[in-house]
Amino acid sequence: MRVTNNMIMKSSTNNVNATKVNVNDKNNQMTTNKKISRPSEDPVIAIRALRLGTTFNKLDQYASKNIPDAASWLDVTETAILNMKSLITDMRTQCVNGSTGTLTADDRNTILSQLQALQKQMYSEGNADYAGRTVFTGYRTNSTLTFTEDEMDTSYTIRERFTTREDMKEKRFYNGDVKVPSTQTEVLTNPISDIEETSYNTIRLPYDNIDKATQIHFYQGGLGEIRGIGSVSQDVIDEHGNVVGQYQKDDLNSLASEPHDVTVYQFESEEHWAMVMGGKKTVGDNDIVIIKNTGEMVMGNNVSSVLKQNNVDVGLTYDKTGFAAGELRPEFYYNSTDKTNPSEPIEYKRYEESIEPPPGDPNNRFITSDLIRYDIEYNVATNQNLAVNIEAIDVFDSDVIQDVNDMINAVSAAINAHDKIDKIKSMMKENQYATDEYQEKLKEWLDAAQKEADYADDNVQKLFSSNIGKADNYLSDISLAVTKVGCKSDQLSITEDRVSNQQSTVSKLQSDNEDVDLSQIILEYTSAYTAYQASLTAASKLGQVSLLNYI
């Protein structure tokens, strides 16, 4: 084969270019510290780099954003719960103070002021937020747990189910009220009330000042054993022809050996109740009285007995218009419908419901015991989600504020009763009442006032004693919530450590896959550069010799 000079020069040029490319590649590797600069250089390394890069980016999202965000949410939640625990502890302390039965006027005033302060703060911690998102309201983080201002036009229909063995409690009611006379004539002529105490089993609603109850149900066990379905719609008329409430009749015959045709009354207030019932707060054995302004269902003796013995739950549907600042929003605790705008009602569910015959009645719905959860989950690791939120229904019992209100009312009644005693004693020292006639009559007034005060003190002592146990239950629920938050935090911390380790592992794999050994690449670059210089030297010598040198 004949090899020409042109062939030699072309081959030499190709070789020089090849060594020059090799030098350039080694130079790029040395300056970038990467094995390849284009996927085409090594597809296997490129594919592995893409996979490892995607994995590392996910881990970085977990470690730098999701996990810290979840941890901060849990920190805010725990702080709010611990603050609530402190408030309930203060409430319990006041319960202990009020249960002694030996309170002075200063003691009563101190307890009242402390309870009023607690009343304002009680649910404020429920509005705790993280970065503008309320932490106790499920996924409705744009809404506060309570009404932050008075909303007198806001209207809800609320549907609740009460467990009689847990929610039905004994309450004392008092007939009569000593109205201290202010003139000599009144001292001698005004009737002196004789205070009487009665007690009934009651179920307390979470709200006072309701508009009216519209539906009442009695049901036992499964939904197939519902008794006494009806609407509360008939008017109750007082002796002046005024409508002061409504009533309806329900049948509990199948739940007891004897027939029980229950009449359900509802009145605007305890005063209306006493007026219609002949001047006393009495409930017929087969009756239920609903008091709107206090939000209570008062059970007759036979009714409460049948309900308890047969473990019958009571379902109540009622309307409420007007909510004060600090009151709980119904949607976070109960099945409800916001009907503030009648043309666009908003339905909320906290428990599952079943609609029973008769069909076509949207209020004829029965609440099951299945709580609907609204969890907020953070993706904290691959294939691992963590629900970071604790809902208010698991922490803040809706009865807490009503318990505080009951204690405030009881202490206020005791303070008023003792003020009456002090006022009558002061009157007995005045010259205008110095005669025996006035003194004897004022002594009768004083005895009546003392009896009222004794009943009030006894009510305070019993109510506060019973609320010690309730406060303990609330603290138990709160402690359980703190434990849940702690468990979530521990789980998050373990996940954070694992993600951090995974980051280190993936980072090392990325380095092994993409990065070059600097000392090795320097040697390879030096070798390539030496080869390149040698190829240039060899090529330069080829041009110096030709056929003419031999002629």
Salt bridges, closest charged atoms under 4 A:
GLU41 OE2 - ARG38 NH2 3.61
ASP69 OD2 - ARG133 NH2 3.62
GLU151 OE2 - ARG329 NH2 3.63
ASP177 OD2 - LYS179 NZ 3.30
ASP177 OD1 - LYS420 NZ 2.66
ASP194 OD1 - LYS451 NZ 2.90
GLU196 OE1 - LYS280 NZ 3.17
GLU239 OE2 - HIS240 NE2 3.77
GLU268 OE2 - LYS292 NZ 2.97
GLU270 OE1 - LYS281 NZ 2.79
GLU296 OE2 - LYS171 NZ 2.57
ASP313 OD2 - ARG161 NE 2.85
ASP319 OD1 - LYS339 NZ 3.15
GLU347 OE2 - ARG159 NH2 2.74
GLU347 OE2 - ARG365 NH1 3.01
GLU353 OE2 - ARG159 NE 2.68
GLU353 OE1 - ARG365 NH1 3.64
GLU391 OE1 - ARG350 NH1 2.77
ASP394 OD2 - ARG373 NH1 2.47
ASP399 OD1 - ARG204 NH2 3.96
ASP403 OD1 - ARG204 NH2 2.71
ASP403 OD1 - LYS470 NZ 3.43
ASP406 OD2 - ARG204 NH1 2.55
GLU444 OE1 - LYS441 NZ 3.47
ASP447 OD1 - LYS443 NZ 2.86
GLU452 OE2 - LYS420 NZ 3.02
ASP457 OD1 - ARG108 NH1 3.91
ASP457 OD2 - HIS418 NE2 2.87
ASP458 OD2 - LYS462 NZ 3.13
ASP472 OD1 - ARG92 NE 2.52
ASP512 OD2 - LYS508 NZ 3.08
GLU514 OE1 - LYS34 NZ 3.70
ASP515 OD1 - LYS34 NZ 2.71
GLU524 OE1 - LYS26 NZ 3.03
